[in-house]
Amino acid sequence: MNRKLLLALFFVLVSMPFSDVSADLIVFKTGQDTTGNNLDGIKNDTGLPTTVNVAEIAGLTLTVVDISSDSAVVDQLNATATSFGVDAINVGVGGSDDSDQFDSSLNESVVFRFNQDVVINSVDFFGFNDSDSSTDVFSFASTTINGFSDQLGSGDVFTFTGGLAIAANTDFTVRAVSGSIGFEDWDVTVTAVPEPGSIAILCALCGGFWVRRRYFSKKKNAEKSSAKA
């Protein structure tokens, strides 16, 4: 492959349109056109997994793979104007549930899955006891977060160092390890990927260059053979 061809392919790659890579907030609270609205009321007795559109980011979906707790009957997702969590229904005599948060005493958890590669930059929690004496702990995918002031920023916001990368179609679990904790929104960046149409164009160009190169190579060899004859 000569220099001109490599240069041409480089310019094609640079000019290819990519999907939106700006950071956006996925809002889990109820409100106008929020993801929380789409998730609210999903139950674990109605045929999970269930996939909803992420209202704030076009083309991104979020699948609820599993909802679980120590509930005797059924668990459902509950989004309110202030927080998002699991509502463990019929927890039994003496049971209690903070229905718009994740209660560690009931082992409430949700397994999610995105349809695209994403990086989660930060999570805005609700109800996190953020002090140096805090015993609250939340598990978000592979990260354990406690309420100490050196971890939680202003307003109960936890920022992942370098971002938390989650691959497309990969299950990840969120749950309270200790305490009753909900969240309000996630700051998420969708990883840049070329648009499908652009990939097809690039493949066609590469194929065309390869055919052209083969044609002229054969022609040149034929001319050399004729000259020797």
Residue pairs with C-beta under 8 A, 6 or more apart in sequence:
1 209
1 213
5 209
5 213
8 205
8 209
9 202
9 205
9 206
9 209
12 201
12 202
12 205
13 202
16 194
16 195
16 198
16 201
16 202
17 194
17 195
17 198
18 192
18 193
18 194
18 195
19 59
19 116
19 190
19 192
19 193
19 194
19 195
20 57
20 58
20 190
21 189
21 190
21 191
21 192
22 189
23 121
23 187
23 188
23 189
24 56
24 57
24 187
24 188
24 189
25 56
25 185
25 186
25 187
25 188
26 35
26 54
26 56
26 57
26 62
26 185
26 186
26 188
27 34
27 35
27 36
27 55
27 56
27 184
27 185
28 34
28 35
28 36
28 39
28 79
28 83
28 84
28 183
28 184
28 185
28 186
29 36
29 79
29 80
29 81
29 82
29 83
29 84
29 184
29 185
30 36
30 37
30 40
30 79
30 80
30 81
31 37
31 81
33 55
33 56
34 55
34 56
34 79
35 52
35 53
35 54
35 55
35 56
35 62
36 79
36 84
37 55
37 79
38 52
38 53
38 55
39 52
39 62
39 64
39 77
39 79
39 84
40 77
40 78
40 79
41 76
41 77
41 78
42 48
42 50
42 52
42 64
42 67
42 76
42 77
43 67
43 74
43 75
43 76
43 77
44 66
44 67
44 68
44 74
44 75
44 76
45 73
45 74
48 64
48 65
48 66
48 67
49 63
49 64
49 65
49 66
49 113
50 63
50 64
51 61
51 62
51 63
51 64
51 115
52 61
52 62
52 63
52 64
53 60
53 61
54 60
54 61
54 62
57 188
57 190
59 116
59 190
60 114
60 115
60 116
60 118
60 188
60 190
61 114
61 115
62 112
62 113
62 114
63 112
63 113
63 114
63 115
64 77
64 110
64 111
64 112
65 111
65 112
65 113
65 171
66 109
66 110
66 111
67 75
67 76
67 77
67 86
67 109
67 110
67 111
68 75
68 107
68 108
68 109
68 110
69 75
69 86
69 88
69 91
69 103
69 106
69 107
69 108
69 109
70 88
70 91
70 95
70 106
70 107
71 88
71 89
71 90
71 91
71 106
72 90
72 91
72 92
73 89
73 90
74 89
74 90
75 86
75 87
75 88
75 89
75 108
76 86
76 87
76 89
77 84
77 85
77 86
77 87
77 110
78 84
78 85
78 86
78 87
78 99
78 100
79 100
80 100
82 100
82 126
82 182
82 184
83 100
83 101
83 126
83 127
83 182
83 183
83 184
84 100
84 126
84 182
84 183
84 184
85 98
85 99
85 100
85 101
85 102
85 103
85 108
85 181
85 182
85 183
86 99
86 101
86 102
86 103
86 106
86 108
86 109
86 110
87 97
87 99
87 100
88 95
88 97
88 99
88 103
88 106
88 108
91 97
91 106
95 106
96 103
96 105
97 103
97 106
97 108
98 127
98 180
98 182
100 126
100 182
101 126
101 127
101 176
101 180
101 181
101 182
102 108
102 109
102 110
102 138
102 174
102 175
102 176
102 180
102 181
102 182
103 176
103 180
104 137
104 175
104 176
104 177
104 178
104 179
104 180
105 180
107 175
108 175
108 176
109 173
109 174
109 175
110 173
110 174
110 175
111 171
111 172
111 173
112 171
112 172
112 173
112 174
113 169
113 170
113 171
113 172
114 166
114 168
114 169
114 170
115 168
115 169
116 168
116 190
116 191
116 193
117 165
117 166
117 167
117 168
117 190
117 191
117 193
118 165
118 166
118 168
118 188
118 189
118 190
118 191
119 163
119 164
119 165
119 166
119 188
119 189
119 191
120 140
120 141
120 160
120 163
120 164
120 166
120 186
120 187
120 188
121 159
121 160
121 163
121 164
121 187
121 188
121 189
122 157
122 158
122 159
122 160
122 186
122 187
123 140
123 145
123 157
123 158
123 183
123 185
123 186
123 187
124 155
124 156
124 157
124 183
124 184
124 185
124 186
124 187
125 138
125 152
125 156
125 157
125 158
125 181
125 182
125 183
125 184
126 156
126 181
126 182
126 183
126 184
127 156
127 179
127 180
127 181
127 182
128 134
128 136
128 138
128 147
128 152
128 156
128 179
128 181
129 135
129 136
129 147
129 179
130 136
130 147
130 148
130 149
130 152
130 156
131 147
131 148
131 149
132 148
132 149
134 146
134 147
134 148
135 147
135 178
135 179
136 146
136 147
136 176
136 178
136 179
136 181
137 144
137 145
137 146
137 147
137 176
137 177
137 178
137 179
138 144
138 145
138 146
138 174
138 175
138 176
138 177
138 179
138 181
139 145
139 173
139 174
139 175
139 176
139 177
140 158
140 164
140 172
140 174
141 164
141 166
141 172
141 173
141 174
142 164
142 172
143 160
143 164
144 177
145 151
145 152
145 158
147 179
151 158
152 158
153 159
163 189
165 191
166 172
174 183
194 202
